[in-house]
């Protein structure tokens, strides 16, 4: 066996290549297998030889190399590029918990630390899907801190969960859970009082009324620390303060109060609670009063005629307008006066009679005295007037009758004879009747004239009254006014039209009259031309559908001539036009989880019920049909996602169909 030395042979190249050569220790030829057992080793970072530099091997090496029959070309390994550093997101803490109380303001800010746990540069963004959570800042480079602000003031009580997502280019995103618990607002104390009002009654001079109690309770939560006050000097409260439930004594002090009704208020208040008011009524009755005589009427007056009968009896009512018991007596000082009752107790009545007897004509006075123990006597004056013998009056004829035609001259005057033994006056009660003369003495004649101006067709009655010396006589007057000949034709007109289209053609009514006439109607959608004239004529009736309602409209044309009124019925059928439509378009929602849109319609702004259409996300237009004429329609659109969540209403648009 041959002995060999191991030597490394430097070849060439940008990467240094060494060849291990087995060299015989003793002189021998290079075995043929040496080439196949040559080991190549690549060494990194060896210096690169200059292009102009020539390396020479030692002579023994050259000899040995020349003996190598074949050498395989050595291929350097591929150049390896160092990997690019990759950032990694770190977040601390890994979750957040907030606790708040309803309506108690916002919570302290908490912070999230963002770090780069990898290599390279970390450019991060932070987002959340909760409207009550605010992140600041929401983006950064490298390590950073995010302030978490929770706005809980408008949230209802309950538990809210969300997440914070921190993402960066080239790094996996991380998710930080956030939990918010909103506790219900504490129930404030509330004041309860029982009873809800007080009433005290006392009589002057009899001391104070009995004390009453007011029960105070806390009908809410927490602690009720109450105080009580009043606004009346005659009212005393004890105790005037307390905690939670309690009983308060309420005392009304009469003192020097005059008789009457006094009102006060007890006010119970407490921090954090609404004040409660308890009304108090204190009635102070007057001390007992003595009886007092009341009489009605306070005077009496009788009238009679000499030689005639007695006047009618009159009644005097007696009452106790004071206190205690009224025991009364009655008396008079005139022989012609009679009292049906002269004594009594409490309320009562006396029938008072005056007797004419043989009294001469004139005025007589008397007095009725009413008295009672402990009461002041009162006097009732009585006057009795006796008139002289009556004047006699006779009228002839006992009635007057007139006839006339409306629009014609006045009928002839008629006369009435007055037979009397004294003076007299004549009067009537009708504006169309005139008397001449209107007064006289002894016998006389009165002329009665008729004025037809303004008197309508029909039968009218009046009375002529002649008076004298207490005597009254009447004559009945009858006036019959007939209508002139008057007709209208036709008695009705019918129109048909469509709302929003042209008005229907005008129609006419013919009237035959011997007098002047006027015409009128009772609606705004009908006009007449002309509205007045003389004798025969034609009235044109025109329709304005803008003032009419859909459906059947009715009106009356009234024509008056010579005191006679004729009417014609007008019927307008106003049909609705064909329905209309409205086309809605809106900008597309860019959310990736958008499912589609919903369209809402209402006839009152802001009052929407169920959607009228549900559309896929690819559709951003909709045509609403069947819109009725004469109405205004309002529309809004919402977007909804694949989970069924729906957005708020869009801006409202409207269309009026006229």
Buried (B, 14 or more C-beta within 10 A) or exposed (E): EEEBEEBEBEEEEEBBBBBEBBBBEEEEEBBEEBBEEBEBEEEEEBEEBEEEEEEEEEEEBEEBBEBEEEEEEBEEEEEEEEEEEEBBBBBEEEEBEBEBBBBEEBBEEBEBEBBBEBEBEBBBBBEBEBEBBBBEEBBBEEEBEBEBBBBBEEBEEEEBEBBBEBBBEBBEEBEBEBEBBBEEEBEBBBBBBEEEEBBBEBBBEEEBBEEBEBEBBBEBEBEBBBBBBBEBEBBBBEEBBBEBEBEBEBBBBBEEBEEEEBEBBBBBBBEBBEEBBBEBBBBBBEEEEBBBBBBEEEEBBBBBBBEEEBBEEBEBEBBBEBBBEBBBBBEBEBEBBBBEBEEBEEEBBBEBBBBBEEBEEEEBEBEBEBBBEEBEEBEBEBBBBBBEEBBEBBBEEEBBEBEBBBBEEBBEEBEBEBBBBBEBEBEBEBEBBBBEEEBBEEEBEBEBBBEBEEBEBEEBEBBBBBBBBBBEBEBEBEBBBBBBEBBBEEEEBEBEBBBBEEBBEEBEBEBBBBBEBEBEBEBEBBBBEEEBBEEEBEBEBBBBBEEBEBEEBEBEBBBBBBBBBBEBEBEBBBEEBEEBEBEBEBEEBEEEEBBBBBBBBBEEEEEBEEBBBEBEBEEBEBEBEEBBBEEBBBBBBBBBBEEEEBBEBBEBEEBEBE
